[in-house]
């Protein structure tokens, strides 16, 4: 490959990588309750979505996963308690 072709391949690979990361952050935003509803009022009075920072998305996703883990433990314990009563 020529240097120009290598450069073009590199640029295409980087673009694909950035797009995949962007899609991943968008999916997290859609899945984590506190993120998808984030919005504010624009200049014209319409609702505008906040552009959550990547760090905010990651921290809120971690927080949500921890909540899910805690709830899962609670439900598992409750299930075991109910099974013992049978």
C-alpha positions as CSV (number, residue, x, y, z in Angstrom):
1,X,0.0,0.0,0.0
2,X,1.1,3.5,-0.7
3,X,1.4,6.0,2.2
4,X,-1.7,7.8,0.9
5,X,-3.7,4.5,1.0
6,X,-2.3,3.7,4.5
7,X,-3.4,7.2,5.7
8,X,-6.9,6.8,4.1
9,X,-7.3,3.3,5.8
10,X,-6.2,4.8,9.1
11,X,-8.6,7.7,8.8
12,X,-11.5,5.3,7.9
13,X,-10.6,3.0,10.9
14,X,-10.5,5.9,13.3
15,X,-13.8,7.2,12.0
16,X,-15.4,3.8,12.4
17,X,-14.0,3.5,16.0
18,X,-15.3,7.0,16.9
19,X,-18.7,6.1,15.5
20,X,-18.8,2.9,17.5
21,X,-17.9,4.8,20.7
22,X,-20.6,7.4,19.9
23,X,-23.2,4.7,19.4
24,X,-22.2,3.0,22.7
25,X,-22.6,6.3,24.6
26,X,-26.0,6.9,22.9
27,X,-27.1,3.4,23.9
28,X,-26.1,4.0,27.5
29,X,-28.0,7.3,27.4
30,X,-31.1,5.5,26.2
31,X,-30.8,2.8,28.8
32,X,-30.0,4.7,32.0
33,X,-33.1,6.3,33.4
34,X,-31.5,9.6,34.6
35,X,-29.9,10.3,31.3
36,X,-32.5,9.9,28.6
37,X,-34.9,12.4,30.2
38,X,-32.3,15.1,30.6
39,X,-33.6,18.2,28.8
40,X,-33.9,21.9,29.2
41,X,-35.9,24.7,27.6
42,X,-34.4,26.2,24.5
43,X,-34.4,29.9,23.5
44,X,-37.7,29.5,21.6
45,X,-39.4,27.7,24.5
46,X,-39.1,24.2,23.1
47,X,-37.6,21.3,25.0
48,X,-33.9,20.7,24.1
49,X,-32.0,17.6,25.2
50,X,-28.9,18.3,27.3
51,X,-25.7,17.1,25.9
52,X,-24.5,14.9,28.7
53,X,-20.7,14.7,29.0
54,X,-19.1,11.3,28.5
55,X,-18.0,11.2,32.1
56,X,-21.5,12.0,33.3
57,X,-22.9,9.2,31.2
58,X,-20.3,6.7,32.5
59,X,-20.7,7.7,36.2
60,X,-24.5,7.6,36.0
61,X,-24.3,4.2,34.2
62,X,-22.1,2.8,37.0
63,X,-24.5,4.2,39.6
64,X,-27.4,2.6,37.9
65,X,-25.7,-0.7,37.6
66,X,-24.9,-0.6,41.3
67,X,-28.6,0.1,42.0
68,X,-29.6,-2.9,39.8
69,X,-27.1,-5.2,41.6
70,X,-28.5,-4.1,45.0
71,X,-32.1,-4.7,43.9
72,X,-31.1,-8.0,42.4
73,X,-29.6,-9.1,45.7
74,X,-32.7,-8.0,47.6
75,X,-35.0,-9.9,45.3
76,X,-32.8,-13.0,45.4
77,X,-33.0,-12.9,49.2
78,X,-36.7,-12.4,49.2
79,X,-37.1,-15.4,46.8
80,X,-35.0,-17.6,49.0
81,X,-37.1,-16.6,52.0
82,X,-40.3,-17.4,50.2
83,X,-39.0,-20.7,49.0
84,X,-38.2,-21.7,52.6
85,X,-41.7,-21.0,53.6
86,X,-43.2,-23.4,51.1
